[in-house]
Structures are given as C-alpha cells and as structure tokens.
Amino acid sequence: MSAGVLLWILGWNVAAFCLMGVDKWKAKHGRWRLPEKVLFLSALAGGSVGALLGLWFQSVFVGLCTQILSICIFLVIYGRMIEVYCASRSAACNPQAVRGHFGNPALASR
C-alpha cells in the first residue's frame, strides 16, 4: 500500500471517530445532531474502524456510568437499612427511649 492510501484511511478513521464524539456531545446538550448520512459516508470513505471505535467507546462509557450509578444507589440504600437497624436496636435495648411514645404525654400511661 502506498503512503497516500494509508494517510487517507488514517485521516478518515480519525475524522469518523471525531464525528461520532461530536454527535454524542450534541445529543447530550440537546442540540441539532449530525445527519446519519454524514456518519455513514465518513465510514464508507475509509473511516469504518474509527466509526466502530467511536460507537464502542460510547457504549463502554454508558455501561460504566450505569454501573457506577447502581453501586452508589446500592450503597445509599444499604446504609439507610443499617441506620434503621441500629436505631431499632438501640430503642429495643433502651425502653426509656420510646417511653411515652416519643414524648406524647397523652399516651405515656398506656
């Protein structure tokens, strides 16, 4: 292969990768996205590997963010469960803490 063909393919791969990134950025910020024909034509012109890498990085990023978010939600919910458990254990071990139904004098004699 000649140097010109390699430069052509390398250039279109970089361009297709950048176009995928620009399209994703525009989608996240609510702007007009690139037409699909621009993305497909950049892939057909020699940037198919760059386009595939752009789509792959996008899917990896979304999957990673989803996993991190689910771990954070799990930690918050589990922490709240531990907090409720500890509060119920301290109230059960100390009956004076719940005497009078949390300070309501009308229910204290029951």
N, C-alpha and C positions, 0 to 999 in steps of 0.2 A: 504494500500500500504506500502511496506517496504521502509526503508530509502535508500536502494540501487537503487530502481526504481526511487524514487524521485530525487536522485542525478544524475542518468542517464538522466532523462528528463530535469532537470535544466541545466546540463552541455551541452547537445546538443542544447538547446534553446539559451544559451549564445554563443555557437560556431556558430550556424546558423546566429544569429544576427551580430556577428563579421565578418563572411564570407560575408554577404551582404554589410557591410560597406567597407571591403577590396575591393570587386568587384566594388563598386561605386567609390572608390578612384582611382583604377586602370583605370577605364573608363575615369575619369576626367583628368588624367595625360597622357593619350594616351599609356598606357602600355598594355601588354597581360592580358586579363581578365581571371577570373576563369572559368573553363568549367561548363556548365549548369548541367552536371551530378553530380558534387561536390555539387552544391547548392541544387539540388533535393534530393540527397542522405542524406545530412545533415538534410533536412526537414523530410525525411522518417524515419530517425534513431531516431526521437523523438524531433526534433527541429522545428516543424511546427509553433508553436506560435512565436518563435524567428525570423523565416524567414518572417512571416507575419508582425511582428512589424518592421523589417528592411525595408520591402517594404513600409509600411505605413509611417515611418519616412522619407523615401526618397521622397515620393510623397508630403508630407506636406512641406518639405524643398523646393522642386522645386516650389510648388504653392506659398509659402511665398515669395521666391525670385522674382518670376514673378510679384506678386502683388506690391512689393516694387519698382521694376524697373518701372512698369507702372505708379505708383504715382510720381516718380521722373521725368519721361518724361512729364507727365501732368503738373507738377509744372514749368518745364523749358519752355514749350510751352506757358502756360498761362502767365508766367512772361514776355516773349517776346511780347505777344499780348498787355499786359498792357504798356510795354515800347513804342511800336509803337503808341498806342493810345495817350499816354501822349505827345509824340513828335509831333504828328499831331495836337493835341490841342494847343500846345504852338506855332506852326508855324501858325495856323489859327488865333490865338489871337494876334500875333505879325507879321504883314505883312513885317516889315523890316527884319525879319529873313530869308525870302525867296526872298527878292528883288534882282534882277539881276540873278535869277536862280542859287543861291548858288555861287555867285562870278564870274560868267561869264560875262564880260563887253559887249560882243557882243550881249547878249540877254537882257541887262538891260533896253534898251529904249522901248521894246515892252510892 
